[in-house]
Amino acid sequence: MDGTFKDNDYSKVVDADRAHVWHHLIQHKGFETGEPKMIIEGKGIHVWDQHGKKHTDAVSGGVWTVNVGYGRESIADAVRDQLVKMNFFGGTTGSIPGALFAEKLITKMPGMSRVYYANSGSEANEKGFKIVRQIAHKRYGGNKHKILYRDRDYHGSTLATMSAGGQDERNAQYGPFAPGFIRVPHCMEYRKHEQDGAPEENYGVWAADQIEEVILREGADTIGALCLEPVTAGGGVITPPEGYWERVQEICKKYDILLHIDEVVCGVGRTGVWFGYQNYGIKPDIVTMAKGVASGYAAISCCVTTEEVFDMFKDDSSDPMNYFRDISTFGGCTAGPAAALENMRIIEDENLMGNTLTMGERMMNNLHALAEKHAVIGDVRGKGLFIGAELVSDRASKDAMDEKMVGAVVADCMAQGVIIGATNRSIPGRNNTLCFSPALIATADDIDHITDAVDQALGRVFGS
Ligand SMILES: Cc1ncc(COP(=O)(O)O)c(C=O)c1O
């Protein structure tokens, strides 16, 4: 594949992009003199840019998405076959892949029952919020409408999901936000010294108790749901401390608060089990997912609920308002569930979750070994193939490394042909975590290649 690449001239495409495309999350001044990066082709865990340069992609399409890797012809075939048979009809009706994927998905989610289709993570989360709001109006006179979200978590780019956004730098300049979203403290053990009153022992239970304090302050009768990521992604790859989730579940039960788990990143195998929450024995009421559902082969997201939640929208058919009055036009696209079905088959048949656990452990071990050598690595944390390495300027004080230096590590890896990520415009002064989420097909050689590149980059940038 490298050969045909080098013969192609993409300069016209690059010019068109530079003239007319507004890229996501990027300052464009640099494109007046330099080129935007274009990704032209992908196979397995590798992608090729406009110059034919091969990269190992350690972040699954930049944003934790392409779980089964690039160039999967069987997914393309499944989508093609479905599109020529029936591409779209609005979601008041059913479709073959929509029905079959929902059935298959629910077999992976004991306790859950209903699948609502949409097409982005933000949108799936908004569906969850609207479900909570409608329940509040229907059952609690509008009172139980507040939605709790956590410091450092992210739930999407729309204004309602940003209202539930725990990343102040991401939210900056986009307010005012929607009312009725209330923040609870984060549960990041590595930075517990920055939280007033955090104990040395049993931090996880303490961190969950902080949620209860917010509930008591606001009044439990005003709170409808708690929305959390199982492992926080863009906020710094934060794994929950021991005892946290058990206590969170107890608190939700005690105050009759629905638990909405945002699986947009962790969902569909990323942590080595189907869903991140399944690592912690959680029983959610609402689960949202997007990125890995079809590995980016088609746009699809799902908002999944228990039958109990679903029942509240059909238990009174004499009330003309008693159903979920929501629509997502492209939630009716059949390409999404067709791709998702084949994506799930691949994960099962190729035992990709087993591979995720083995390769995740290897990557963790490699990064811990790098921490022995490079004092700049303050913490390594993660679950499965979802790992972060937090860089600090001083291990004792845990002062965050300057984000420009973190960016230099990412750039050095890119120059070596390895694409890694870093927390970006997320938490003020805390954009200092390197992020790794290679495709679940990664081999031992791929993992070693990625961490070798990080080793060299850290050596060059910090002289360690
Ligand atoms: C945890 C989490 N939730 C929701 C979203 C929003 O998903 P989307 O960009 O598909 O709207 C993201 C995106 O990165 C995410 O990381």
Ligand as a Chemical Component Dictionary entry (heavy atoms), coordinates in Angstrom:
data_LIG
# 
_chem_comp.id                   LIG 
_chem_comp.type                 NON-POLYMER 
_chem_comp.pdbx_formal_charge   0 
_chem_comp.three_letter_code    LIG 
# 
loop_
_chem_comp_atom.comp_id 
_chem_comp_atom.atom_id 
_chem_comp_atom.alt_atom_id 
_chem_comp_atom.type_symbol 
_chem_comp_atom.charge 
_chem_comp_atom.model_Cartn_x 
_chem_comp_atom.model_Cartn_y 
_chem_comp_atom.model_Cartn_z 
_chem_comp_atom.pdbx_ordinal 
LIG C1 C1 C 0 -17.510 10.691 27.530 1  
LIG C2 C2 C 0 -18.046 11.384 26.319 2  
LIG N1 N1 N 0 -19.356 11.611 26.217 3  
LIG C3 C3 C 0 -19.900 12.205 25.137 4  
LIG C4 C4 C 0 -19.112 12.627 24.097 5  
LIG C5 C5 C 0 -19.739 13.332 22.922 6  
LIG O1 O1 O 0 -19.770 12.520 21.815 7  
LIG P1 P1 P 0 -19.972 13.148 20.349 8  
LIG O2 O2 O 0 -18.718 13.905 20.021 9  
LIG O3 O3 O 0 -20.216 11.946 19.488 10 
LIG O4 O4 O 0 -21.158 14.024 20.411 11 
LIG C6 C6 C 0 -17.724 12.399 24.143 12 
LIG C7 C7 C 0 -16.859 12.821 23.023 13 
LIG O5 O5 O 0 -15.657 12.816 23.091 14 
LIG C8 C8 C 0 -17.173 11.787 25.297 15 
LIG O6 O6 O 0 -15.843 11.606 25.410 16 
# 
loop_
_chem_comp_bond.comp_id 
_chem_comp_bond.atom_id_1 
_chem_comp_bond.atom_id_2 
_chem_comp_bond.value_order 
_chem_comp_bond.pdbx_ordinal 
LIG C1 C2 SING 1  
LIG C2 N1 SING 2  
LIG C2 C8 DOUB 3  
LIG N1 C3 DOUB 4  
LIG C3 C4 SING 5  
LIG C4 C5 SING 6  
LIG C4 C6 DOUB 7  
LIG C5 O1 SING 8  
LIG O1 P1 SING 9  
LIG P1 O2 DOUB 10 
LIG P1 O3 SING 11 
LIG P1 O4 SING 12 
LIG C6 C7 SING 13 
LIG C6 C8 SING 14 
LIG C7 O5 DOUB 15 
LIG C8 O6 SING 16 
# 
